[in-house]
Structure formats: C-alpha cells, structure tokens
Amino acid sequence: MIGSVFLETYKQTWKQMVYWGGGLAAMALMVVLMVPLFDMQDIKDLLQTFPPIILAMVGIGKELEIFATNEGFVAMGFFGKSALIFAVYPVVMGMRITANEEDAGTMDLLLSLPVQRARVIVEKFLAYSVSIVGVVLLIYLGMQIGVSIAGIDLDVARLAEVTFYLIPMMVFIMAVTVLIAVIVRRRSVALGIVTAFVIASYMLQAIGAVAEGTVAEPIGSISFLTYYNAGDILTQGFIWPHIAGFLVVSALLLLASLYQYERRDIAV
Amino acid sequence: MASATVIEISSLSKTYGSGSQQTAALRNLNLSVNQGEIFGYLGPNGAGKTTTIRMLLDLIRPSSGSASIFGMDVRDHSVEIHKRVGFLPGELSLWEGRTGQQIIHYVASVRGDTKGITKQADELAKRLQLDTSKRVRDLSSGNKRKLGLVLAMMHSPDLLILDEPTNGLDPLVQQTFHEMMDEFRDKGKTVFLSSHILSEVQAICDRAGILRDGDLKAVESIEKLMNVEFHWVDVQFRDVVPEGLARQLQQASAISHVDVNGSRVKMRLVGDFDPLLRMLGDGYVKDLRVEEPSLEEIFLAYYSDGTEVR
C-alpha cells in the first residue's frame, strides 16, 4: 500500500522529532529571553572589535547594523552559531533511510516485501522531511514563547523567515547524507564523509566571508551554508533562488540515490 | 505430486570483492524446485546458502547467470514475485522498539491487505504460542524467530523461502513448525528451506541440494540421503576388547574405520545396529555411545570416489 513505509517511518521517528525540536526550541527560547539583558548598541560596538574571521564563523558578514537589532541578536545568537547543530538532525535522519536499516539487517525483510527500493527511499525521505518541518515548527514555537515571556519588540515575521528557511537547508543536508550512504554502504564510513562535508562547508563559508573582495571570495560560494545567511534573510526576506536551489539540488541528489541504490547489493 | 517449476536457477554465480580480494560465494549454480515440494538446501555455514537466497529475493545481484520464480525473472519482476513469497531471514533483525503486533501491521500494510493478513497472523501467533504485544527488544531469540515465521506465512504465500528456520526454536515449537510445513505442502505450496541440520531436512524435506564452498555438489531425494546414513559408534568394554572382535568387525560389510584402543573400539556403522550388537555379545559393554555424522561426513561418504557407500 502506497504510504505505508512513510507512515511507519513517521511513527518510528516522531519521538526523536519532539526531542530534537524541543531541545532546539529551548535554545531559541533562551536566546530570545536574553534580548532584554543587552544594549544592542553595545553589541554592535563589541562586534566591531572582533576580527572578521570570528564574525564569519558565527555567520555575521559586513551587515553589522542588522545585528544591532533585537532580530539580529536572535539571528546571531541562535541561527548563526547553530549552523552545525542544525546539520546533525538531517544527517541522523538521512543515515536512517538506508544505512541504519542495512546495518541493522531490517532492510532485507523490508525489501523481501512487494515494494520497490525507490519507493522505500522516497517514502522514508518524505517522512523525515516532514519530521524536519516538525523540528523547525517547534523551534519557531520556542521563539514565540520567548517573545511572549520577554515582552520585547521583535519583528516576528522576519524571524519566521529565518526559521523556516532552515527547512530547505536541512532537507538538502539529508539528501547529501542519503546519497553518500547509498554510495559508500558502510555506515561508519558514510557518517565520517558526511561529517567532513558539513565541517568543510562551514570552513569554506567562513573563508569566503573573510576573503570578501579578494580573489578567494568565490570559495565561499562552494559552501551550501553561504546560501543560508541569517543576516541576508533578515535584510532581504526569503531569497527564493537560494530556496529553489536547495530544493532542486536535493531532488537531484535524491534521484541519484535512487539510481545508485537500484543497482547495488543490499549490505548486511 | 510435484509439477510446475517454481524456482529455476541457471548458471548463477556471485563473486564478492575485486582484484586479488575476489571471493566466489557461489559458482555456476543450476537448480530447479518444483511446485508442492519442500526443498532442503543443505550446507555448512559459509557454503553459499544465504547468498543464493538473497539473490532469489533480488537483495543482491548475480555476477552472472539468472534465476526465475513462478516463471518471472527475479530482477525484472521482484515486486510481483514478492507478493507471492514469504521470507524468513537466517539472521532475523526486526525493529527493536516496535511490538510484534505493530510489525505485523506494518508488513501487512506494505503487502496491502491489513485486515485479512492480520487475522491470519493472529491465528499463526496463537498456534506458535507467541505473545505479539511485547516489544521486539523484550522477546527471546526463539520468540523473535516465531514472529519471523508469522511474518513469512501470514499472507498465505505460494512459496516460502526460509533461511535456517528452526534456529533457536525449542523442540516443541520445532514439531509445530514441521506440522505447519506438511500442511503447507499438502496445499500444493512450495518451500525452499536452507539448513545445516541434516535431521531437520530429513524430517520435512522431499529433496535436498548439498552445497559446499559455493558449489552445488548434488541434488538428491531425501530417501537416497537416508540410505547413506551412518553413525559413529564408540564402545567401551569393562575389560580389554574381546579377542577376535576387531577382525570380526573389519570383515563386516556395514562396518568400517575400526579403531581399537585398549578397552575401547570405535567404528563407523552403516544401517541397522542389530548385527553389531550381536557381535559384541561376548564382551561386557560398559558404555556405548552413538554419534550422528556431520553433514560433511555424509557428503563425503556419498560422493567419495563418485560412488555411494553402500
């Protein structure tokens, strides 16, 4: 029956979604509650004293003005420094699509049923994508609760844009993970490669940001994190070409995964 | 009576690794299994049994050759084939955090008939005395195996592919399993059963194939295999081995490999025990031990020099 793998995957995952979403929501709540404790002008002055490499590593580019606002503080304090944390959940979920099931041996039983390999991957991918949406919704909820408790003036719509922008990026990371797991087969090796990919992307983004205006600037454009920049989203709102880019590349990676998985042996 | 061919395997080979690391897990396998028979696929661990089964289920792809089930190629028509096949893996892994009932429901929903299949599953679980309300992680290995059998049989498949099905099952449940297999065959359905336990294959199978190091050495009816059956007999006398007994044993056609050591004599006996017991009549037998031959020994006995033992 169409959707049965999707439903079962979701049933097996919703608790993790709540735990991860709850944890990240608590972090977002704490950052929002900290807003009234700081003078944003002091923050701006402080930031100006930091070397560009440090600012780049927490996701702050040249637009320091925006970070001297309440929204900017939250964006810097939560979305900027948490880029690597947001990558963990989609990597964990991506590994579950094929690698964990093969490693545990449950894939043999599943694929002995009348179901195509492609259907298994697609339904699981969709179920985990829904769980990513759930995690992001919980983060937004945590932020909203923080705003209510702190009673601060915050452009909630802009923060919502920064928050929901996470979804295409996290789906992209999951798609990368699935493809690597499908190619490499061995779970531990796949996990190592994905981790290296995320960390390398983080470093490339930082280098690109620091090297702005130099010949090394394009290096940053290789990193997917360049296309999730809290400062840009706060100033420009949704950057649709970037969102479309994440989703289109994710779809292509998924197609490549289906192609490769159809052709290889199921590991034990 | 067996009729149509259910499983047809032609020149099937599987090689793992590449270059100098290459290992042949299965070489040029040709085999047919007919409708309504229980076929035993015998061989020691690592002989290639699971590799064959995984290729039949399209979990791994052959290096060369082909296989078909119900006349359909196992690669091109895997979904259609799997609708009519029930499978029990040798190393059964299930979703640890889910209950038996939840897994039954999941598998039934993938098969597309939750209501009918679940009802059948309940009956099978009752017969195997399996509590499906427990989480998999709380089940013993025997109960996990029972759940695996329920999952394999609950949709009334036309073909059962079972990899070491009785591993971990207690003798009473093994008996129930044997009855279930007989009933399955009586309905004209087919079973492809891998095992390294000769007695199990003898008890329920009609024919058996013997696999060794990736080569199918022979396919024989169980009746023929039974004929070659022999035992290792170890007789311990209270005193020394009676005079002349060794010579008498060596002359007996059903006895070979006679080894006399002090008060003890070991031998290989083919067929009935009565002639041996009569020969032992003069001595005081302190202890007598009988050991079943290993599958390897049966195999060697049957095929040594290309001739049968008896």
HADDOCK unambig.tbl for C-alpha pairs under 7 A between the chains (distance, minus, plus):
assign (segid A and resid 1 and name CA) (segid B and resid 109 and name CA) 5.88 0.50 0.50
assign (segid A and resid 1 and name CA) (segid B and resid 110 and name CA) 5.10 0.50 0.50
assign (segid A and resid 1 and name CA) (segid B and resid 111 and name CA) 6.41 0.50 0.50
assign (segid A and resid 1 and name CA) (segid B and resid 112 and name CA) 4.53 0.50 0.50
assign (segid A and resid 4 and name CA) (segid B and resid 109 and name CA) 5.93 0.50 0.50
assign (segid A and resid 4 and name CA) (segid B and resid 110 and name CA) 5.66 0.50 0.50
assign (segid A and resid 8 and name CA) (segid B and resid 106 and name CA) 6.68 0.50 0.50
assign (segid A and resid 104 and name CA) (segid B and resid 93 and name CA) 6.54 0.50 0.50
assign (segid A and resid 105 and name CA) (segid B and resid 93 and name CA) 5.29 0.50 0.50
assign (segid A and resid 106 and name CA) (segid B and resid 93 and name CA) 5.21 0.50 0.50
assign (segid A and resid 106 and name CA) (segid B and resid 94 and name CA) 5.58 0.50 0.50
assign (segid A and resid 106 and name CA) (segid B and resid 95 and name CA) 6.94 0.50 0.50
assign (segid A and resid 108 and name CA) (segid B and resid 59 and name CA) 6.84 0.50 0.50
assign (segid A and resid 112 and name CA) (segid B and resid 57 and name CA) 6.14 0.50 0.50
assign (segid A and resid 112 and name CA) (segid B and resid 82 and name CA) 6.17 0.50 0.50
assign (segid A and resid 112 and name CA) (segid B and resid 87 and name CA) 6.75 0.50 0.50
assign (segid A and resid 113 and name CA) (segid B and resid 82 and name CA) 5.47 0.50 0.50
assign (segid A and resid 113 and name CA) (segid B and resid 83 and name CA) 6.80 0.50 0.50
assign (segid A and resid 113 and name CA) (segid B and resid 111 and name CA) 6.75 0.50 0.50
assign (segid A and resid 114 and name CA) (segid B and resid 79 and name CA) 4.37 0.50 0.50
assign (segid A and resid 114 and name CA) (segid B and resid 80 and name CA) 6.67 0.50 0.50
assign (segid A and resid 114 and name CA) (segid B and resid 82 and name CA) 4.82 0.50 0.50
assign (segid A and resid 114 and name CA) (segid B and resid 83 and name CA) 5.23 0.50 0.50
assign (segid A and resid 114 and name CA) (segid B and resid 111 and name CA) 6.29 0.50 0.50
assign (segid A and resid 115 and name CA) (segid B and resid 79 and name CA) 5.79 0.50 0.50
assign (segid A and resid 116 and name CA) (segid B and resid 79 and name CA) 6.56 0.50 0.50
assign (segid A and resid 265 and name CA) (segid B and resid 59 and name CA) 6.06 0.50 0.50
assign (segid A and resid 265 and name CA) (segid B and resid 60 and name CA) 4.22 0.50 0.50
assign (segid A and resid 265 and name CA) (segid B and resid 61 and name CA) 6.06 0.50 0.50
assign (segid A and resid 266 and name CA) (segid B and resid 59 and name CA) 5.43 0.50 0.50
assign (segid A and resid 266 and name CA) (segid B and resid 60 and name CA) 5.83 0.50 0.50
